Amino acid sequence: MSAVEIGADIAPDLRVLLRRPRDAMPRASIGTVPILWNNVDLADLRHGTDAMTILDEIARTGYEGTQLGLGFPAASALRTALAERRLRLAEVYLSIPATVDGPTPDAMAIGRERLRLLHDGGGEVLVIALDVSPGRNEQAGRANEPGTPVLTEAGWRALHDVVHRLAREAVAAGHRAAFHPHAGTFVETPGEVGRLVAALDPSVIGICLDVAHYTVGGGDPVAVLRDLGDRVTHIHLKDVDPTVLDGLRRGTIGGFEGAIRARLFTELGAGVVDLDGLIAVAAARSYDGWLMVEQDTSWGPPSESAAIGRRVLAAALRRSGGAAADTGRDGR
C-alpha cells in the first residue's frame, strides 16, 4: 500500500486544494520531474530513492503528473503505479548525443526506444533535446564566446531531419513532441534556438521552453514565450541561482556539470526567473499544456524542494488569476 493510500482518510489531496476556481490557466496540467531525487546524468547527485517512494511524494506534494524517472518501472507496471496514485505520465525525456556534425548515428535508435517507453507507459509528450557535449559543457552560459564549438551547416540539416522523423513517429503513435533547448548543448543560445524554431514544422513538433536553460543561455524567457506564442506547447519551470549563474558566466565554475553540482537550479521563486511574468504571458493565451516544475538538484531533502515549487507555482497562478479577474471587473 502506498503512502498516499495510507493517509487518504486523514490527509487532504493537495492537487485539489492548490487549484482554485480563479487561478490562471485552469486547463493547464501541473507535473514535476524526478531528476530532483535521482539525477539522471550525475551519479554522485542521486539520493537513491526508490521509484515508488518518489511517486508517492510527487502525489503527496500536489502534482498531477511526472516525467519518466531513473529506475521507474515500464509498460503495465508503470501504468498501474501511476493509476494507483492518480498520476499521469506527462513526458518521457529523450537526450540525443551529438557532435558538430549533428546527431550521432545511433540517435534514431535511442529516440525510438524512448518513444516506446512513452507509448507503453501511456504517456503524453516526447521531449526531445540534445545531450550535453564536450566543448559545449565547458562553455555553458557563455556559448557566444569565440572558439565555442557550433553545429556545421550539415549538422543543422541532420538535426532537423532526426527531430522531424522522431516527432512524426511520436504523432503517428498518438503522442505529442516538443524540442527542449538545453544549456551545454548545440542548441543553447537565443540565436541557436531561433534558428531551430524557424526550421521546425509546427504541425508535428512544438517547443518545450525550459525557462531556466533559456536564461542560462543568455535569453529572456518571458520575451521568448511572448514571441513564440503557440509554438510553445510544453513548459519546464525552474529557477536559477544568481551567484552560481554569475560564476558560470565568468568561467570560475567548471562548466554546466560543475554548475549543477553547485546547485545552479534552485527552488522556484528563489532565483532570477520572473515567474509572474511568465505566468501572465502564458495565461494571456490560455495555455493548456503541461507546467513541469523542475529542479535538477537541491541542498535539502528533495521532497521539500518539490513541495516549495508546487506552493510557489500555486501562489503565482492565484496572483495572476486574481489580477485578471480584477482587471475584467474594472473594465480595463
C-alpha positions, 0 to 999 in steps of 0.5 A: 500500500502506498503512502498516499493510500495510507493517509487518504482518510486523514490527509487532504489531496493537495492537487485539489486544494492548490487549484482554485476556481480563479487561478490562471490557466485552469486547463493547464496540467501541473507535473514535476520531474524526478531528476530532483531525487535521482539525477539522471546524468550525475551519479554522485547527485542521486539520493537513491530513492526508490521509484515508488517512494518518489511517486508517492511524494510527487502525489503527496506534494500536489502534482498531477503528473511526472516525467519518466524517472531513473529506475521507474518501472515500464509498460503495465507496471508503470501504468498501474503505479501511476493509476494507483496514485492518480498520476499521469505520465506527462513526458518521457525525456529523450537526450540525443548525443551529438557532435558538430556534425549533428546527431550521432548515428545511433540517435534514431535508435535511442529516440525510438526506444524512448518513444516506446517507453512513452507509448507503453507507459501511456504517456503524453509528450516526447521531449526531445533535446540534445545531450550535453557535449564536450566543448559545449559543457565547458562553455555553458552560459557563455556559448557566444564566446569565440572558439565555442564549438557550433553545429556545421551547416550539415549538422543543422540539416541532420538535426532537423531531419532526426527531430522531424522523423522522431516527432512524426513517429511520436504523432503517428503513435498518438503522442505529442513532441516538443524540442527542449533547448538545453544549456551545454548543448548545440542548441543553447543560445537565443540565436541557436534556438531561433534558428531551430524554431524557424526550421521546425514544422509546427504541425508535428513538433512544438517547443518545450521552453525550459525557462531556466536553460533559456536564461542560462543561455543568455535569453529572456524567457518571458520575451521568448514565450511572448514571441513564440506564442503557440509554438510553445506547447510544453513548459519546464519551470525552474529557477536559477541561482544568481551567484552560481549563474554569475560564476558560470558566466565568468568561467570560475565554475567548471562548466554546466556539470560543475554548475549543477553540482553547485546547485545552479537550479534552485527552488522556484521563486528563489532565483532570477526567473520572473515567474509572474511574468511568465505566468501572465504571458502564458495565461494571456493565451490560455495555455493548456499544456503541461507546467513541469516544475523542475529542479535538477538538484537541491541542498535539502531533502528533495521532497521539500524542494518539490513541495516549495515549487508546487506552493510557489507555482500555486501562489503565482497562478492565484496572483495572476488569476486574481489580477485578471479577474480584477482587471475584467471587473474594472473594465480595463 
